[in-house]
Amino acid sequence: MRTIHVIGIGAGDPEQLTLQAVRALRDTDVFFVLDKGEAKADLVRLRHDILRTHVPEGTYRVVEARDPERDRGASGAAYSPAVGDWRSARAGIYQELIAGELGEDETGAFLVWGDPALYDSTLGILEEILERGAVTFAYDVVPGISSVSALVARHRTGLNRVARPVQITTGRRLAEGLPEGVDDVVVMLDAHQTFRRYADQDIDIYWGAYIGTPDEILVSGPIAEAAPRIEQLRAEARERKGWIMDTYLLRRGPGK
Ligand SMILES: C[S@@+](CC[C@H](N)C(=O)[O-])C[C@H]1O[C@@H](n2cnc3c(N)ncnc32)[C@H](O)[C@@H]1O
C-alpha cells in the first residue's frame, strides 16, 4: 500500500520543524513539490533547504509539478465554485503524481506551509482523490507551527483573553464586518489591508509579515497609529520582494 505523509513544516523558520516532522521526512521516498505563484521561488527554496538539512542525500527523490491557475477574479457567489474547480484541478494533478511517481510500497510526502489544518487544501484534495477511487493510499498528518502561532509568539501575546473566544478568519470575511461576540480576531489571506476599514475604532493590531524569515516585519499598537505605518512597510516590502505574506490579530474591548 502506498503511504503519504502530510507534513506541516512551520511558517517560514526552518527551526519550527518538529521532531515528528523530521522523523516523517526521513521516512519519505518521494517529496511532491507544487509551485505557487509569485512566492514560488522562495517557498520552494525553503522546502529544498529543509530537505538538505534534515534528510541524508541520495535517500529521496523530489518531484516538482505546476499548480493549476486559480480564477482569482471570482467574488461573491462565484468564489466558492472557483475554489472548488481549482481544488479538483489540483486533485487531478496530485492523483497523477501519486499514481505515476510513487511505487506501490513507497512513501510520499507533501510539505505543507504552517499547519495543514489551517487554510490549506491538501487534506481535502487527498480525500477527493480517494473518493474518485482510481488510486489508493494511506495517509497521516503531522501538525506544524502555523503562522498564527508564530505571529502571537513574536508579539509575546496570547490569542484569546481569559475565558474569551478567538476567531480566525480571512480578509475577505473581515470586509463584511467584525464578527459579533468576538473581540480577538486573527486575519489571514488579506491582500487588501482590510484592517484600514477599522482604523477609527478602539482596536489594537498585532501585525507580522514574512514571520520567521530573515525578512520578518512586526508592528503593533493602536490601529489608528499603526495602520499608516503598516501600509507603508507593506508597500515597500512588496515592491522589494515581489510578494508578501502577512497575518494580524485585531483586539478590541476592555482590558486590551
Ligand atoms: C494559504 S494560507 C496557509 C496558512 C498555513 N497553513 C498556516 O498554518 O499558517 C496563507 C496565509 O497564511 C499566512 N502566512 C503564512 N505564512 C506566513 C508568514 N511567514 N508570515 C505571515 N503570514 C503568513 C498569510 O496570511 C497567508 O496569506
The ligand as an SDF file (V2000), in Angstrom:
LIG
                    3D

 27 29  0  0  0  0  0  0  0  0999 V2000
   -2.9660   29.5890    2.3860 C   0  0  0  0  0  0  0  0  0  0  0  0
   -2.7290   30.2270    3.9900 S   0  0  0  0  0  0  0  0  0  0  0  0
   -1.7660   28.9630    4.6980 C   0  0  0  0  0  0  0  0  0  0  0  0
   -1.6810   29.0460    6.1870 C   0  0  0  0  0  0  0  0  0  0  0  0
   -0.7810   27.9860    6.7860 C   0  0  0  0  0  0  0  0  0  0  0  0
   -1.3160   26.6470    6.6310 N   0  0  0  0  0  0  0  0  0  0  0  0
   -0.5030   28.2460    8.2670 C   0  0  0  0  0  0  0  0  0  0  0  0
   -0.7260   27.3440    9.0860 O   0  0  0  0  0  0  0  0  0  0  0  0
   -0.0100   29.3290    8.5910 O   0  0  0  0  0  0  0  0  0  0  0  0
   -1.5820   31.5210    3.6590 C   0  0  0  0  0  0  0  0  0  0  0  0
   -1.7060   32.6770    4.6320 C   0  0  0  0  0  0  0  0  0  0  0  0
   -1.0300   32.3370    5.8190 O   0  0  0  0  0  0  0  0  0  0  0  0
   -0.4420   33.4960    6.3760 C   0  0  0  0  0  0  0  0  0  0  0  0
    1.0180   33.2530    6.4660 N   0  0  0  0  0  0  0  0  0  0  0  0
    1.6480   32.1050    6.1880 C   0  0  0  0  0  0  0  0  0  0  0  0
    2.9520   32.1770    6.4640 N   0  0  0  0  0  0  0  0  0  0  0  0
    3.1640   33.4330    6.9480 C   0  0  0  0  0  0  0  0  0  0  0  0
    4.3210   34.1220    7.4300 C   0  0  0  0  0  0  0  0  0  0  0  0
    5.5210   33.5290    7.4480 N   0  0  0  0  0  0  0  0  0  0  0  0
    4.1610   35.3880    7.8540 N   0  0  0  0  0  0  0  0  0  0  0  0
    2.9620   35.9930    7.8470 C   0  0  0  0  0  0  0  0  0  0  0  0
    1.8310   35.3900    7.4050 N   0  0  0  0  0  0  0  0  0  0  0  0
    1.9300   34.1200    6.9590 C   0  0  0  0  0  0  0  0  0  0  0  0
   -0.7860   34.6710    5.4690 C   0  0  0  0  0  0  0  0  0  0  0  0
   -1.9580   35.2820    5.9830 O   0  0  0  0  0  0  0  0  0  0  0  0
   -1.0740   33.9790    4.1600 C   0  0  0  0  0  0  0  0  0  0  0  0
   -1.9550   34.7410    3.3740 O   0  0  0  0  0  0  0  0  0  0  0  0
  1  2  1  0
  2  3  1  0
  2 10  1  0
  3  4  1  0
  4  5  1  0
  5  6  1  0
  5  7  1  0
  7  8  2  0
  7  9  1  0
 10 11  1  0
 11 12  1  0
 11 26  1  0
 12 13  1  0
 13 14  1  0
 13 24  1  0
 14 15  1  0
 14 23  1  0
 15 16  2  0
 16 17  1  0
 17 18  1  0
 17 23  2  0
 18 19  1  0
 18 20  2  0
 20 21  1  0
 21 22  2  0
 22 23  1  0
 24 25  1  0
 24 26  1  0
 26 27  1  0
M  CHG  2   2   1   9  -1
M  END
$$$$
